[in-house]
Amino acid sequence: MAIFFGTFKDTKMRNKEKKIRHRDVQDVLELIGGRWRGAILASLCDSSKRFSQLKADLGPITSRTLIKELRFLEDNLMVVAEKSIEAQNSVLYSNTLHGSTIEPVIFAIHKWSAKHRELMLKKLAE
């Protein structure tokens, strides 16, 4: 005699929830993924920055790529560009209120990355 732990409806609901979870993870990875978007958001977690400060933080990124990625993040309501009060022709980039809600995720990725890097270095040393 077979014992079933749940109904077909329960299984169908779990599968639907799983699909939603997978979609949500893919959406976030698309948003912060790639080589530069996560780094841009991480840099802006510290403070608002001018374009040149962001470029210096990120190292080998080209101006064209930085502009493209900043526009993408602006379009997705993660970053806002405002005229700087300090410098007349300068723009200050910062995380939006919505964009700042991803900071715990950025910090969790950083923490996980450090552990993963350590694990991989141990593996390579063996």
Buried (B, 14 or more C-beta within 10 A) or exposed (E): EEEEEEEEEEEEEEEEEEEEEEEEEEEEEEBBEBEBBBBBBBBBBEEBBBBEBBBEBBEEBEEEBBEEBBEBBBEBEBBBBEEBEEEEEBBBBBBBEEBBEBBEEBEEBEEEEEEEEEEEEEEEEE
